[in-house]
Structure formats: structure tokens, C-alpha cells
Amino acid sequence: MSKQKDKSQISILIHLASMDGDIDDTEKELISRIGMAHGLSEEELQEYFDHPLEKIDFSKLSEDESFDTLYNLVHLMKVDGKIFDEEISYCMNMAKKLGYPLEAVMDLYSQVHANVKLKSEIQKIKRKYHKKG
């Protein structure tokens, strides 16, 4: 993933995490783990937290990157144990921008748990919504 795509995905997550007015430690840790998994340094991540992108070009994300972004959004929404209406609306809006129906958020929501990855179920959902083409 390119640095611009990394910043896009991290920015989307930062915007969601800040919906309730505060990025708590659990949310920041998850975002940081995602960033580090993509090879970002702590300094780069801090820069992203300080200055997230305001405008994101979703067309530059691959199908896999789009799905991973949606998965990470749902995971982040649930990680702190508090789910706000604004977070749900944001996830649904992002799903639409990423090219997924709102049903995809609900499917992921039922399978993504704060500390558990059900890889086989997530892969089924991914296959269900991968665009035909």
C-alpha cells in the first residue's frame, strides 16, 4: 500500500475514532497497530493523528484495500465498547463511499468482535461483497 493510501485509511479510522470527541487509548492503539502492520513508523502515525486527511480519494483503493478499510472501521467502532449513532452513520457512509451496500456493515458488525478475529467468517463476507468484474 502506498503512503497516500496508508494515510487515507488511517485518516478514515481517525475520523471515526474522534466522533465521540475523544480518541481513547484503545482506539489509538488499534489504529497504531493497523498503521504499523502497513510499515508506518510511530512518527508517521503521530503525524497522521495530528493532521488526518480531510479529503480522501476512494477510487485509488483496490477492492481488497476497500474491504480492509471497512473491516477496520467496524472493528474500531466496537473496540472501545461504546458505539455511538454518529459512528454507525459514519461507517455506513464510508461503506457507501467504498462501494459496499449498508448490509455489508451489518454483516461485519455481527462477526467482528473487539478482540477476536473470525477469519473464516470475515473471508465469507469479503467474497460475498467483492465486486464482479
N, C-alpha and C positions, 0 to 999 in steps of 0.2 A: 504494500500500500504506500502511496506517495505521501510526502509530508503534508501536502494540501488536503488529501483525503483523510489522513490521520487527524488533522486539525478540525476538519469538518465533523468527523464522527465524535471526537472529544467535545467539540463545541455543542453539538446536539445534546450530548449527555449532560454537560454543564448547565445548559439552559433548563433541562428537566429538573436537575438536582436543585436548582435555585428557585423553582416555582413556589416553594413554601417560604421563601425569604431567607433561607439558610441552607448552605451545603454542609450537612453534618459529616462527621468523621467517617462513618460507614460508607456514605455515598462517595466521598472524596477518595477513600481507599479503593473502592471498586473502579472508579474512573481511572485512577492511577494504575491499577493492575492491568486494565484494558490497554491503556497507553503504553505501559512498559512491555506488554506482550507484543506490541507493534514496534518495539525498539526505540521508544521515545525515552529521553533522559528525564531525570527529575526536574532539571532546569527548563526543558521544553514544556513539560507538563505544567509547571508553575506559570510559565508564560501563557499557556492556553487558559489556565484558570483565571489569570489576571486580565486577559484580553481574548475572550472567545469570539469566534467569527459571528457576525450579525447576519450575514447573507451567505447561504450555502447553495452550491450548485449540485443538486441531487443527480443530475444527468451524468455526472462524471463517476458515480459509484457503480461498480459492477453489480450484478444480481446477487452474488454472494456477500459483497460488502453491504448492500442494502438490507439483506436479511439479517446479517450480523448486527447492523445498527439497530434494527427493530428489536431483535432479541435483547441486545444490551439495554435498550430503552425500557423494555418491560422488566428486565432484571433489576435495573436501577430503581425503577418505580417501587418495586417491592422490597428492596434490600433494607430500608430503614424501618420497615414495619408500619409505616404511616403512608396511606395513599390518599391524596387529595384530588378533588374533582378536576382541578387545573392540570394535574399530572396526567390524569386519564385523557382529558381533552387534548393535551399536548401530544401524548402517544398516538392518539387516533389521527390527529392532524399530520404528524410525522409519517405514520403508516401510509396515509394517502399520498403524501409527497414522495415517499419511497416506492410507490407503485403497488401497495398492498391494500386489500379491502379491510374494512374495520374488523371483520370477522377474524382476520389474522391476529390482531391484538388480543382478542378474546381467546383464541386457541392457544396462543403463547402464554397468556395470563394464567390459564388453567394448568399449564405444565411447568412454568418457571417458578422456582421457589428460591427464597433468599439465599440459601447456602447449598442448594442441591441442583446439579445439572442432570436432567434426564435425557441424555444424548439421543437415545433411540427415538424418543417421542419428539424431540426438537427436530431431528432429521426428517421425521414423517411430516411435520408441519412445513418444513422447508420445501420438501418435494411437492407438497400439496399446492403451495403458492408460487413455485418457480414458474416464471412466465414461459409460455410455449413459444418457440420461435426458432 
